[in-house]
């Protein structure tokens, strides 16, 4: 359900697998992250940034 994945662009590990997909879909549905034109990139919305800071996650 959860596995690490090395991002070859930034050379850092990130979350991968079903759990990562679930988090990504949930944050997209909340409007906290916005997918870019590519399938791989996202950006944090202003509302998402405020909420992630409030939760101590950013």
Secondary structure, DSSP 8 states (H G I E B T S, - for coil): --EEEEETTTTEEEEESHHHHHHHHHHHHHTSEEE-SSSS-EEE-HHHHHHHHHTT--
